[in-house]
Amino acid sequence: MKKFALVCGASGAIGQAICRQLAQDGWSLYLHYYARKAVIDEMFASLNETYPNQEFIPVQADFSSDDGAEQITAQIYSLQAIVFSSGHAFYGLLENTPAQEMSRLWHVHVQNPMRTTALLARKLRANKVSYVLVIGSIWGEVGAAGEVAYSAVKGAQHSFVKAFSQEAAYNGIRVNAIAPGIINTSMNANLDVEERENIASQIPLQAFGEARDIASMTAFYLSGQADYVTGQIIRVNGGWYI
């Protein structure tokens, strides 16, 4: 039997790394994207060539819309795991954050992931063990000036994990989150060299993380070797926040 995982945000740097690691571990994948079809097409071709005995299915949905969850769940069949790695940040003072942007952050990071989980829970319950994994953020734990709205929705993700893990445990669904620190992705491309060096100097390991670091922890959670773990927020941040 093939085991299927839905990776939401598969076209992002962390999403791509997660997809490639899970495929290597034998998972068949639903590759979710919204606008970056070319990235998904390239990864789809590469994964199909490398792992011909697995299935890779692109699925498109707009998580910034009210019905994003309904868009994606209509395309999902067999399922044992969901990984939510989609998202975007917003930089600016709270007083300069438009209400439209607050709504978009809420839909992408909280409402549609929760609704997607709700709509797919029956498929997850069909397995003895299944997984929901959220890629949260260090800012969901400590908050960040200049990213107040983003910090708020990441904190909401963490609360969702803690609450739903208790509700879903009796059905064999493990629910956890990974809280990355600062990772080398396009989300941090706005930082100049001096800013990057300043941030790295504050991190005990003296470096930014890489997308593969998040992918490796994701693979561990879904490997069957961490099945006594649920409701946890695991920090992958180089010791920046302990």
N, C-alpha and C positions, 0 to 999 in steps of 0.2 A: 504494500500500500504506500502511495506517495503521501508525504506530509507537506501541507501547504501553509505558508505564512503570507500575510498581507503586510507589505511594507509601505506605509503612508509617507509620502515625501521621498520616494525612491530616487528622484532626480537630483536631490541635493548632495553635497559632498559626503556628509555623514550617512545619508540614505544609500548612496551608491556603495560605500564601504561596507555597510551592513548587508546589502544584497549580495555582494560578491563573497563575503564571509559565510553567510547562510547557505548560499548555493554550494560552496565548497564543502559544507557540512551535510549536504544531501537534501536540503529543503527545495521544494518547488515553490515558486513565488508569484504573487500578484504584485506587479510593479506600478504603484500609484504615482501619478503626476497630474499637474494641472496644465502648465504652459510649455514646459521644456521637453517637448516630444522628441526632438533630435537626440537628446541625451539618453532618453529611454530606448529609442530605436537602436542606438549604438550598443547600449548595454544588453538589450534583448538579443541582438545578433551574437554578441560575444558569449553570453551565457549559454545560448542554444548550441553554439559550436563546441564549447568546452564541456558541457554537461548534457549530452543528447538524451539521456534517460530520464531527465527531469522536465518539468513544465514551467514556462515563464510566460505570464499573461499580463500585458500592459492594461491598466485600468485608469481612466481619466475621471477626475471629479474636482470641483471647485469648492474647497473647504471654507472659503470666505463667504459663501452663500448660505442662505437659510437651509437649503435642502442638500447640502454637500454630502451628508451621511447617506441620504436616500440614493443619491447619484452613485456612490461607490458600492453600497451593499447590493444593489441590483445586479452587479457584475461578479459577485462572489459566490462560489459553490462550496466545495469541501474546504475546511479551514481548521487549523489547530493553533495558530498564533497570529497575533496582531502586534506590529511594532509601529508606534507613532513617532516618526522623526521629522514630520513636516513642520514648517513654521517660518516665521520671519521676525525680525526685531524692529523696534522703532526708537530712534535716538532723538531726544529733545526733552525740554522741561515739561512737567505735567501741564502747566498752564498753556503750553503751546501744542499740546497733543489734541488733534481734532477728534470730535466724537465719532466720526466715521472710522478713524484709525483704531480707536478703542474697540469699536464693534467688530472690526475686522480681526483684531488680535484675539478677541473672545471667541469668535466663530472658529478660527483656524486652530487655536491651541486648546480650547476647552469644549465648546458646545458640540462641534462636529465629531471630535474624538469620543466624547461621552456617548453621543447618539449613535455613532458607528458601533461602538462596543455593545450598546443596548440591542441594536438591530441584529448583530451577529452572535449574540450570546448563545442562542440556541445551537448554532453550528459549533461553537466552542465546546458546549456541554456534551456534544456527541462523542467527544474523546474522553478517555479516562483522565488524562492530564492535558491541559492546554494553557496558553500563556497570553497575557496582555502586558506589553512593555512600553512605557512612555519615556521618551528622551526629554527630560526636564531641563533644569539649569541651576547652576550655582546661585543665580539671582533669584530663583524661587525660594531659596533658603535665607539669603542674607539681604536681598534687595540691592538695587543700584540706582544712585542718583543719575538722572538723565535717561533712565530706562524704567520709569515707575510703572507704566502700563504693562510693559513686557514682564517685569518682575511680578506684577500682580497675577497675570495669567499663568505664569510658570508655577507660582505658589499654589494656584488653584489646581493645576495638574497634580502636584504632589498630594494635595488634600484628597483629590479624586482617587488616587492610588491607595491611600491609607483606608479610605472608606469602602471602596468597591472590593478591595482585597478581602475584607471581612464578609461582605455580602456574597462573594462568589466562591469562597473557599470550599463550601459544602458541595459545590459542583466540580471540584477539581481544577478550577481556574486559578493559576498563579498570577498575581498582579503586582508589578514592581516598576520602579523608575530608575533611570540612570541620570545623575545630575552632573553634566560636564562642567569643567571650568572653562578656560578660554582655549578654543580649538582653532587650528589653522584652517579656516574656511573663508569663503567670500563674505560671510556675515561680518568678519572682522577686517575686511579689506580697507575700511575707512581709517585704520590706524597707520600713522606714519612710523618711520624707523625708530625715532626717539620714543614715541609712545609705546611701541612694542618692547623696546629694551627696558623701559621703566616698569611695565607690567611684569615682564619676565623676572626682573630683579626682586619682585615681591613674592614670587612663587618659590617654595622651598626647592623644587626640582629644577628651577631656573630655566624653564622652557614652556612654550605652548604645547598643548596636547595635539595629537593627530587624529584624523577621522578613524584610523584603524584601531585606536585605543578604545573608542566607543563601540566599534564593530566587534572587537574581541570580547568585551564585557557582555554585549548583546548575545553573542553566540553562546557564551557560558550560561546565561540565564535560560536559553532555549535548548540546552544540550541534554537535559535530564539529570545533570549533575548538581543542580541547585533547586531541586523540587521541594525542599523543605524551607524554601525562602519565599515569603510573600508579604506584601505590604511595606516593602523596604525602599528607601531612597539611597542608592549607592553613589557615593561621590567619586568621580574620576576627574580630579582637578590638580594633580601634582602637589597636593598638600596645601593649596592656597587657602582653603577653608576646611577646618577639621572639627 
